[in-house]
Amino acid sequence: MLWAGNSSPKNIGLTIVGYLYKRGIEKNQMGYASAVGLTLLGMALIINVVQLILNGTFKKEEN
């Protein structure tokens, strides 16, 4: 988006999703792209669980 589809200098505008696309579709390395995608999923899950814990979502309701 930042560079209108062209490669940015030293890939400074490349996001993780763009990296997944380049590896999986353009370079035909689906296994590597899958591993990167699962790592991204794991990081997102960890961040979300920490946020839920800090918000108190998992606390038991006291009577």
Backbone bond lengths (Angstrom), bond angles and torsions (degrees), N, CA, C in turn:
res aa  C-N    CA-C-N  psi(-1)  N-CA   C-N-CA  omega(-1)  CA-C   N-CA-C  phi
1 M - - - 1.430 - - 1.523 110.94 -
2 L 1.309 115.04 -39.05 1.457 118.62 -176.39 1.518 112.64 -70.80
3 W 1.313 116.39 -32.69 1.460 120.06 -174.27 1.526 112.46 -115.85
4 A 1.330 118.55 21.42 1.465 124.94 176.02 1.531 112.77 55.03
5 G 1.329 117.07 41.09 1.456 121.24 176.26 1.512 114.76 83.44
6 N 1.303 118.15 -10.26 1.463 121.11 178.57 1.520 109.64 -87.20
7 S 1.298 115.68 158.43 1.459 119.27 177.21 1.518 109.76 -68.86
8 S 1.322 114.89 134.41 1.456 119.46 177.93 1.522 109.08 -84.47
9 P 1.318 117.16 161.22 1.467 119.22 177.78 1.525 110.73 -60.50
10 K 1.306 116.50 121.57 1.463 124.27 -179.30 1.532 112.16 54.73
11 N 1.333 116.63 27.99 1.468 123.62 178.10 1.528 113.82 55.79
12 I 1.340 117.47 37.97 1.459 119.44 -179.61 1.519 112.47 -71.64
13 G 1.336 117.93 -22.43 1.451 120.50 -179.94 1.512 114.02 -97.32
14 L 1.328 117.57 10.12 1.457 121.83 -176.28 1.531 110.42 -82.44
15 T 1.327 116.47 123.19 1.456 120.96 176.70 1.524 109.08 -91.57
16 I 1.329 116.11 173.04 1.459 119.76 -179.47 1.523 110.72 -65.43
17 V 1.335 117.63 -35.44 1.458 120.54 178.94 1.528 110.03 -69.86
18 G 1.315 117.40 -38.96 1.460 120.65 175.25 1.511 111.52 -63.82
19 Y 1.327 116.72 -37.40 1.459 121.67 177.35 1.530 110.50 -64.67
20 L 1.338 116.05 -42.20 1.461 120.21 176.39 1.521 110.98 -59.58
21 Y 1.315 116.47 -44.70 1.462 120.71 -179.58 1.527 111.42 -63.48
22 K 1.334 116.14 -45.35 1.467 119.35 -179.03 1.521 111.37 -61.74
23 R 1.327 116.68 -44.45 1.470 120.11 -178.88 1.519 111.64 -70.55
24 G 1.325 117.26 -44.99 1.450 120.46 -173.30 1.514 114.28 -77.83
25 I 1.309 118.16 -44.70 1.458 121.41 -173.53 1.531 111.73 -95.89
26 E 1.319 116.88 -52.73 1.467 119.47 -175.27 1.522 112.88 -71.29
27 K 1.348 117.36 -40.94 1.465 120.38 -178.01 1.525 112.63 -99.34
28 N 1.349 116.95 -0.75 1.453 123.24 176.84 1.532 112.57 56.09
29 Q 1.320 116.60 42.98 1.459 122.71 176.67 1.533 108.59 -114.07
30 M 1.334 115.04 70.89 1.458 120.68 -173.54 1.531 112.83 -65.83
31 G 1.307 117.96 -34.86 1.461 120.69 179.43 1.520 111.71 -64.94
32 Y 1.317 116.03 -44.07 1.463 120.65 179.12 1.524 110.15 -65.70
33 A 1.338 116.44 -42.79 1.463 120.37 179.18 1.526 110.75 -64.08
34 S 1.319 117.43 -36.67 1.462 120.87 177.07 1.517 111.47 -64.96
35 A 1.320 116.93 -40.86 1.461 120.71 178.16 1.523 110.96 -63.99
36 V 1.311 117.22 -41.44 1.465 120.74 178.00 1.529 109.94 -65.73
37 G 1.334 116.87 -39.97 1.455 120.93 178.48 1.516 112.55 -63.87
38 L 1.324 117.23 -41.33 1.463 120.46 178.01 1.529 111.16 -67.84
39 T 1.317 117.30 -35.66 1.465 120.68 175.59 1.523 110.31 -63.81
40 L 1.327 116.75 -42.80 1.466 121.17 176.87 1.522 110.64 -61.76
41 L 1.334 117.12 -42.35 1.460 121.34 177.33 1.529 110.91 -60.92
42 G 1.324 117.22 -44.76 1.459 121.21 178.91 1.521 112.38 -61.16
43 M 1.327 116.42 -42.38 1.469 119.76 178.67 1.519 110.97 -64.06
44 A 1.324 117.55 -41.68 1.463 121.26 179.15 1.523 111.09 -65.08
45 L 1.335 116.99 -40.29 1.465 120.42 178.62 1.524 111.59 -64.15
46 I 1.320 116.94 -42.65 1.466 120.59 179.31 1.521 110.57 -62.45
47 I 1.326 117.06 -45.56 1.462 120.77 179.73 1.526 110.59 -61.71
48 N 1.334 117.18 -41.97 1.462 120.26 -179.36 1.520 112.49 -67.87
49 V 1.324 118.03 -39.90 1.461 120.54 178.95 1.523 110.35 -66.19
50 V 1.318 117.99 -40.85 1.466 120.94 177.06 1.527 109.99 -61.94
51 Q 1.318 117.36 -42.62 1.459 120.85 178.73 1.530 110.72 -62.71
52 L 1.331 117.71 -42.47 1.460 120.61 178.68 1.519 111.88 -64.96
53 I 1.316 117.70 -37.55 1.464 121.13 177.73 1.520 110.29 -66.01
54 L 1.324 117.43 -43.44 1.459 120.63 -179.65 1.527 112.38 -67.80
55 N 1.324 117.65 -28.83 1.466 121.43 177.01 1.523 112.23 -78.74
56 G 1.311 117.72 -13.43 1.453 121.42 179.58 1.513 113.75 84.74
57 T 1.284 118.62 21.68 1.458 121.79 -178.51 1.520 112.05 -66.52
58 F 1.318 118.75 -31.80 1.451 122.32 -175.91 1.531 113.20 -92.11
59 K 1.327 118.23 4.30 1.463 120.09 179.78 1.526 110.10 -75.59
60 K 1.335 115.49 145.16 1.455 120.36 176.66 1.519 109.72 -76.44
61 E 1.306 114.87 145.25 1.458 119.92 177.58 1.523 109.26 -78.97
62 E 1.311 116.39 130.32 1.451 120.89 -179.21 1.528 109.58 -92.15
63 N 1.342 115.73 140.16 1.471 120.28 179.08 1.495 111.25 -97.55
